[in-house]
Amino acid sequence: MSSENTGTHHNRRILVVDDNRSIHDDFRKILQPDREAQSLDEARASLFGSEPLLKALVQFDLDYADQGQSALALVQLARREGRPYAMAFVDMRMPPGWDGLETIEHLWAADPEIQTVICTAYTDHSWDDIIQRLGHDDRLLILQKPFSSIEVSQLAASLTRKWDLARQAKQRLEAAEAANVAKSQFLANMSHEIRTPLNGIIGMSELLMRTTLDDKQRRYMETLHKSGMGLLQVINDILDISKIEAGKLTLEVIAFDVRQLVNEVLELFSGPAEAKGLKLTAALPAMLLPEYEGDPVRIRQILTNLIGNAIKFTTQGQITLHITVDEDSLSTTTLCIQVQDTGIGIEPAVQETLFRPFMQADGSTTRRYGGTGLGLAIVKQLTQLMDGTVGVESVLGKGSTFWCTIQLKKPTATTRFAKVG
């Protein structure tokens, strides 16, 4: 009889491991009441005018082993056949083979989901010893011999049900993860189809703005162009995070100048910073090499997200970009990028959620400041692809410092020679 948990079916498969064959018979009588016992129970119920007691008992599917080695073989076979055991009753003393603890170690290695009950009449091992050997595990219970039929029935019913619930939860999680991966892959594959028509709209609005327009028409076209650029940024963020989650984003490794990259990003944000009356500065170490090898496009994206966030959430004061050398070896350099602002700050309880996709400080943040909540998540993912980490330090009402590390390669001697040549 196979009763593996599929859909609404319940897994009632139980393995009894005990070197005493009479114990096997005890479990059989308790968990598989025969027809004679059921007939006697029905007769008693009819005589005394009550409901049959055995009618409500769950019928379990039992297998037996008299040593740990044979139990392991049964568990391995059950897993291969796709009909695993929900639980096992394991005797502590089974000479001359494995004892109960060694048997359980092997069973758990073969089947991490199996629920286990140690059956023992002795105190060979204290609970502390068992925990030290097997660890704190909610798959493990102890049943003291001599045990009652009620104890065995309750344990069998409870632990097989627990196995069912754990398997259902695992299946739901796997389904949710598969759906999330499918979503990410779909969006990543749709990148070209989504961007192409939007780029066409933006491009045509730019061409129209070069023609002769009256003031009203120009305002309309500028609004159209600005809205299109804003929508493109939102779509780019969604597609980037989806591509990263789908594992389809690969980093380039090309030579670039860190100082030049920083200057270009600062120039990009000089207008927005001046419009808000903010001072935007950068501090770079003198020991920076003229060139490193990495992905300048993605590093620009990191800087753009961090500085853009700082400007968005700062109304007065300044924003400073600090770049320092965190680690330096013969072949690589790890840079630490810090963006410090004097903005609204972030509550400590919220800080740990900021690098998760679609997360912002609270609902009002989106309404007041806009954005997708993906910028910091993208920074974290890109940083991890560059063997780095991210973090934030903030005081509510006084400002924040967002930081990340990235690892860059130093140009090889061959590369430098080729450039000189």
C-alpha positions as CSV (number, residue, x, y, z in Angstrom):
1,M,0.0,0.0,0.0
2,S,1.4,3.4,-1.0
3,S,0.0,6.4,0.7
4,E,2.6,9.1,0.0
5,N,1.4,12.6,0.4
6,T,0.3,13.7,-3.0
7,G,-2.4,16.4,-3.1
8,T,-4.9,15.6,-0.4
9,H,-3.5,12.0,0.3
10,H,-1.8,11.5,3.6
11,N,1.5,9.7,4.1
12,R,0.9,7.0,6.8
13,R,4.1,5.0,6.1
14,I,5.9,4.1,9.3
15,L,9.1,2.2,9.8
16,V,9.6,0.2,13.1
17,V,13.3,-0.5,13.9
18,D,13.8,-2.9,16.8
19,D,15.7,-6.1,17.2
20,N,12.9,-7.7,19.3
21,R,10.3,-9.2,16.9
22,S,7.6,-9.2,19.6
23,I,7.9,-5.3,19.6
24,H,7.0,-5.5,15.9
25,D,3.9,-7.4,16.8
26,D,3.0,-4.8,19.5
27,F,3.2,-2.0,16.9
28,R,1.1,-4.0,14.4
29,K,-1.7,-4.6,17.0
30,I,-1.7,-0.9,17.9
31,L,-1.4,0.7,14.5
32,Q,-2.9,-2.0,12.3
33,P,-5.9,-3.5,14.2
34,D,-6.9,-6.7,12.5
35,R,-10.4,-7.6,11.4
36,E,-11.0,-9.8,14.5
37,A,-10.3,-6.9,16.8
38,Q,-12.6,-4.6,14.7
39,S,-15.4,-7.3,14.8
40,L,-15.1,-7.5,18.6
41,D,-15.2,-3.8,18.9
42,E,-18.3,-3.5,16.7
43,A,-20.0,-6.3,18.8
44,R,-19.2,-4.4,22.0
45,A,-20.6,-1.2,20.5
46,S,-23.7,-3.0,19.4
47,L,-24.2,-4.7,22.8
48,F,-23.7,-1.5,24.8
49,G,-25.2,0.9,22.3
50,S,-22.1,3.0,21.7
51,E,-19.9,4.0,18.7
52,P,-17.2,1.6,17.7
53,L,-13.8,2.7,19.1
54,L,-11.6,1.3,16.3
55,K,-13.7,2.9,13.5
56,A,-12.0,6.2,14.1
57,L,-8.5,4.9,14.3
58,V,-6.1,5.7,11.4
59,Q,-4.8,2.7,9.5
60,F,-1.0,3.0,9.1
61,D,1.3,1.3,6.6
62,L,4.0,-0.4,8.6
63,D,7.4,-1.9,7.6
64,Y,9.9,-3.5,10.0
65,A,13.7,-3.8,10.4
66,D,15.6,-5.5,13.2
67,Q,18.9,-3.6,12.7
68,G,19.9,-0.1,11.8
69,Q,21.6,-1.2,8.6
70,S,18.5,-2.9,7.2
71,A,16.4,0.2,8.2
72,L,18.7,2.4,6.2
73,A,18.3,0.2,3.2
74,L,14.5,0.4,3.5
75,V,14.6,4.2,3.9
76,Q,16.9,4.6,0.8
77,L,14.7,2.3,-1.3
78,A,11.5,4.2,-0.2
79,R,13.1,7.5,-1.2
80,R,14.2,6.2,-4.6
81,E,10.7,4.9,-5.3
82,G,9.1,8.2,-4.3
83,R,7.2,6.8,-1.4
84,P,9.2,7.9,1.7
85,Y,8.4,7.0,5.3
86,A,6.7,9.8,7.3
87,M,8.2,8.6,10.6
88,A,10.3,5.8,12.3
89,F,10.1,4.3,15.7
90,V,13.8,3.4,16.6
91,D,14.9,1.2,19.5
92,M,18.0,2.5,21.4
93,R,19.7,-0.9,22.0
94,M,20.1,-3.2,18.9
95,P,23.2,-5.3,19.4
96,P,25.4,-6.2,17.7
97,G,24.9,-3.5,15.0
98,W,24.3,0.3,15.3
99,D,22.6,1.7,18.3
100,G,19.6,4.0,18.1
101,L,21.6,7.2,17.8
102,E,23.9,5.9,15.0
103,T,20.9,4.5,13.2
104,I,19.1,7.9,13.4
105,E,22.2,9.7,12.1
106,H,22.2,7.4,9.0
107,L,18.4,7.7,8.5
108,W,18.5,11.5,8.7
109,A,21.4,11.6,6.2
110,A,19.3,9.5,3.8
111,D,16.0,11.2,4.4
112,P,16.1,14.7,6.1
113,E,12.3,14.8,6.4
114,I,11.6,11.7,8.4
115,Q,10.1,12.2,11.8
116,T,11.8,10.0,14.5
117,V,10.9,8.5,17.9
118,I,13.6,6.9,20.1
119,C,12.1,3.9,22.0
120,T,14.1,3.0,25.1
121,A,13.7,1.4,28.5
122,Y,17.2,2.5,29.7
123,T,19.0,5.7,30.3
124,D,22.0,4.8,28.1
125,H,22.2,8.4,27.0
126,S,21.0,11.5,28.8
127,W,18.9,14.0,26.8
128,D,21.9,16.4,26.8
129,D,24.0,13.6,25.3
130,I,21.4,13.0,22.6
131,I,21.1,16.7,21.8
132,Q,24.9,17.0,21.6
133,R,25.0,14.0,19.3
134,L,22.0,14.8,17.0
135,G,21.5,18.5,17.7
136,H,18.4,20.4,18.6
137,D,15.9,19.0,16.1
138,D,12.1,19.1,16.1
139,R,12.1,15.7,14.2
140,L,13.1,13.8,17.4
141,L,11.0,12.6,20.3
142,I,11.7,10.0,23.1
143,L,9.2,7.2,24.0
144,Q,9.9,5.4,27.3
145,K,9.3,1.6,27.4
146,P,7.0,0.1,28.4
147,F,4.8,2.3,26.3
148,S,1.0,2.4,26.1
149,S,-1.0,1.9,22.9
150,I,-2.5,5.4,23.4
151,E,1.0,7.0,23.4
152,V,2.0,5.1,20.2
153,S,-1.3,6.0,18.4
154,Q,-1.0,9.6,19.3
155,L,2.6,9.9,18.3
156,A,1.9,8.1,15.0
157,A,-1.1,10.3,14.2
158,S,0.6,13.5,15.2
159,L,4.0,13.0,13.5
160,T,2.6,11.7,10.2
161,R,0.3,14.7,10.1
162,K,3.3,16.9,10.9
163,W,5.2,15.3,8.0
164,D,2.2,16.0,5.7
165,L,2.1,19.7,6.8
166,A,5.9,20.1,6.4
167,R,5.8,18.6,2.9
168,Q,2.9,20.8,1.9
169,A,4.7,23.9,3.1
170,K,7.8,22.9,1.2
171,Q,5.8,22.3,-2.0
172,R,4.1,25.7,-1.6
173,L,7.5,27.4,-1.1
174,E,8.9,25.6,-4.2
175,A,5.9,26.7,-6.2
176,A,6.2,30.3,-5.1
177,E,9.9,30.3,-5.9
178,A,9.3,28.8,-9.3
179,A,6.7,31.4,-10.0
180,N,9.1,34.1,-9.0
181,V,11.8,32.8,-11.2
182,A,9.4,32.5,-14.1
183,K,8.3,36.1,-13.5
184,S,11.9,37.3,-13.5
185,Q,12.8,35.3,-16.6
186,F,9.7,36.7,-18.4
187,L,10.6,40.3,-17.6
188,A,14.2,39.7,-18.5
189,N,13.3,38.3,-21.8
190,M,10.8,41.2,-22.4
191,S,13.6,43.8,-22.0
192,H,13.9,44.5,-25.7
193,E,10.2,44.5,-26.4
194,I,9.4,46.9,-23.6
195,R,12.3,49.4,-24.2
196,T,12.1,49.6,-28.0
197,P,8.7,51.3,-28.3
198,L,9.4,53.6,-25.4
199,N,12.7,54.7,-26.8
200,G,10.9,55.4,-30.0
201,I,8.5,57.7,-28.2
202,I,11.3,59.5,-26.4
203,G,13.3,59.8,-29.6
204,M,10.4,61.3,-31.6
205,S,9.7,63.8,-28.8
206,E,13.3,64.9,-28.9
207,L,13.1,65.4,-32.7
208,L,9.8,67.3,-32.4
209,M,11.4,69.7,-29.8
210,R,14.0,70.6,-32.5
211,T,11.3,71.8,-34.8
212,T,9.5,75.2,-34.7
213,L,6.9,75.1,-31.9
214,D,5.0,77.7,-30.0
215,D,5.4,78.0,-26.3
216,K,2.3,75.8,-25.5
217,Q,3.4,73.0,-27.8
218,R,7.0,73.1,-26.4
219,R,5.7,72.8,-22.9
220,Y,3.6,69.8,-24.0
221,M,6.6,68.1,-25.7
222,E,8.9,68.8,-22.7
223,T,6.3,67.2,-20.4
224,L,6.0,64.2,-22.8
225,H,9.8,63.8,-23.0
226,K,10.2,64.2,-19.2
227,S,7.4,61.6,-18.5
228,G,8.9,59.2,-21.0
229,M,12.4,59.4,-19.4
230,G,10.8,58.9,-16.0
231,L,8.9,55.8,-17.2
232,L,12.1,54.5,-18.9
233,Q,13.9,54.7,-15.6
234,V,11.2,52.8,-13.8
235,I,11.2,50.1,-16.5
236,N,15.0,49.9,-16.5
237,D,15.0,49.3,-12.7
238,I,12.3,46.6,-13.0
239,L,14.1,44.9,-15.9
240,D,17.5,45.1,-14.2
241,I,16.3,43.5,-10.9
242,S,14.5,40.9,-12.9
243,K,17.5,40.1,-15.0
244,I,19.7,39.8,-11.9
245,E,17.2,37.5,-10.2
246,A,17.0,35.4,-13.3
247,G,20.8,35.1,-13.4
248,K,21.0,36.7,-16.8
249,L,23.1,39.7,-15.9
250,T,26.8,39.3,-16.7
251,L,29.4,41.9,-15.8
252,E,31.9,43.3,-18.4
253,V,35.6,43.5,-17.5
254,I,37.1,46.4,-19.3
255,A,39.7,49.1,-18.4
256,F,38.3,52.4,-17.2
257,D,39.3,55.4,-15.1
258,V,37.6,55.7,-11.8
259,R,38.2,59.4,-11.4
260,Q,36.8,60.2,-14.8
261,L,33.7,58.0,-14.0
262,V,33.1,59.9,-10.8
263,N,33.5,63.3,-12.5
264,E,30.9,62.3,-15.1
265,V,28.4,61.2,-12.4
266,L,29.0,64.4,-10.4
267,E,28.4,66.5,-13.6
268,L,25.2,64.5,-14.2
269,F,23.8,65.5,-10.7
270,S,25.2,69.0,-10.5
271,G,22.0,70.5,-11.9
272,P,19.6,68.7,-9.6
273,A,21.8,69.4,-6.6
274,E,22.1,73.1,-7.4
275,A,18.3,73.3,-8.0
276,K,17.8,72.2,-4.4
277,G,20.6,74.4,-3.0
278,L,22.7,71.4,-2.1
279,K,26.5,71.1,-2.1
280,L,27.8,68.1,-4.0
281,T,31.4,67.1,-3.5
282,A,33.7,64.0,-3.8
283,A,36.8,62.9,-2.1
284,L,39.0,60.3,-3.7
285,P,42.4,58.8,-2.5
286,A,45.6,59.8,-4.2
287,M,46.7,56.2,-4.4
288,L,44.0,55.4,-7.1
289,L,45.5,53.9,-10.2
290,P,44.9,55.6,-13.6
291,E,43.0,52.5,-14.7
292,Y,41.2,49.5,-13.2
293,E,39.4,46.6,-14.9
294,G,35.7,46.1,-14.2
295,D,32.2,47.1,-15.4
296,P,32.1,50.9,-15.5
297,V,28.4,50.9,-16.7
298,R,27.3,49.0,-13.6
299,I,29.5,51.0,-11.3
300,R,28.0,54.2,-12.7
301,Q,24.6,52.6,-11.9
302,I,25.7,52.1,-8.3
303,L,26.9,55.7,-8.0
304,T,23.8,57.0,-9.7
305,N,21.4,55.2,-7.4
306,L,23.2,56.2,-4.2
307,I,23.7,59.9,-5.2
308,G,20.3,60.1,-6.7
309,N,18.7,58.8,-3.5
310,A,20.8,61.2,-1.4
311,I,19.6,64.2,-3.4
312,K,16.0,63.0,-3.4
313,F,15.8,62.7,0.4
314,T,17.9,65.8,1.3
315,T,16.4,69.3,1.4
316,Q,19.3,71.3,2.7
317,G,23.0,70.8,3.4
318,Q,25.4,68.7,1.4
319,I,26.1,65.3,-0.2
320,T,29.6,63.9,-0.2
321,L,30.9,61.0,-2.1
322,H,33.9,59.3,-0.4
323,I,35.9,56.6,-2.1
324,T,38.6,54.8,-0.2
325,V,40.8,51.8,-0.8
326,D,39.6,49.0,1.5
327,E,42.0,46.3,0.5
328,D,44.8,46.2,-2.0
329,S,46.7,43.2,-3.4
330,L,48.9,42.5,-6.4
331,S,46.0,41.7,-8.7
332,T,42.9,43.4,-7.2
333,T,41.8,46.4,-5.3
334,T,38.6,46.6,-3.2
335,L,37.1,50.1,-3.1
336,C,34.7,51.4,-0.4
337,I,32.1,53.8,-1.8
338,Q,30.3,56.0,0.7
339,V,27.6,58.6,0.0
340,Q,26.9,60.8,3.0
341,D,23.9,63.2,3.1
342,T,22.3,65.6,5.6
343,G,18.8,64.4,4.7
344,I,15.7,63.0,6.5
345,G,17.5,60.0,8.0
346,I,16.0,56.5,8.5
347,E,14.7,54.8,11.6
348,P,16.8,51.9,12.8
349,A,14.0,49.3,12.5
350,V,13.6,50.2,8.8
351,Q,17.2,50.2,7.8
352,E,17.6,46.5,7.4
353,T,14.7,46.4,4.9
354,L,16.0,49.1,2.6
355,F,18.0,46.7,0.3
356,R,15.1,44.4,-0.4
357,P,13.3,44.9,-3.7
358,F,10.3,47.2,-3.8
359,M,11.0,48.4,-0.2
360,Q,11.0,52.0,1.0
361,A,10.9,53.6,4.4
362,D,7.1,53.7,4.5
363,G,4.1,54.1,2.2
364,S,4.2,57.9,2.4
365,T,7.8,57.8,1.0
366,T,6.6,56.6,-2.4
367,R,3.8,59.2,-2.5
368,R,6.0,62.1,-1.5
369,Y,9.3,61.2,-3.2
370,G,8.3,58.8,-5.9
371,G,10.5,55.9,-7.2
372,T,10.1,52.1,-7.4
373,G,12.0,51.1,-4.3
374,L,14.4,49.1,-6.5
375,G,17.5,51.4,-6.5
376,L,19.1,50.1,-3.3
377,A,18.2,46.5,-4.2
378,I,20.0,46.9,-7.5
379,V,23.0,48.4,-5.7
380,K,23.1,45.3,-3.4
381,Q,22.8,42.8,-6.2
382,L,25.4,44.6,-8.4
383,T,27.7,44.9,-5.4
384,Q,27.4,41.2,-4.6
385,L,28.3,40.4,-8.3
386,M,31.5,42.4,-7.7
387,D,32.3,40.4,-4.6
388,G,31.3,43.2,-2.2
389,T,28.8,44.1,0.5
390,V,26.5,47.0,1.3
391,G,25.3,48.8,4.4
392,V,23.8,51.9,5.9
393,E,24.3,54.1,8.9
394,S,21.7,56.7,9.7
395,V,20.2,59.0,12.4
396,L,16.6,60.0,12.0
397,G,16.4,63.7,11.1
398,K,20.2,64.1,10.7
399,G,21.2,62.2,7.6
400,S,22.4,58.9,6.3
401,T,25.6,57.3,4.9
402,F,25.1,54.5,2.4
403,W,28.2,52.4,1.6
404,C,29.2,49.5,-0.5
405,T,32.4,47.7,-1.5
406,I,33.4,46.6,-4.9
407,Q,36.4,44.5,-6.1
408,L,38.2,45.7,-9.2
409,K,41.0,44.0,-11.1
410,K,44.3,45.7,-11.7
411,P,45.4,45.9,-15.3
412,T,47.9,43.1,-16.1
413,A,51.4,43.8,-17.3
414,T,50.3,42.6,-20.8
415,T,47.4,45.0,-20.9
416,R,49.6,48.0,-19.8
417,F,52.3,47.1,-22.4
418,A,49.6,46.8,-25.2
419,K,48.3,50.3,-24.3
420,V,51.8,51.8,-24.3
421,G,52.7,50.0,-27.6
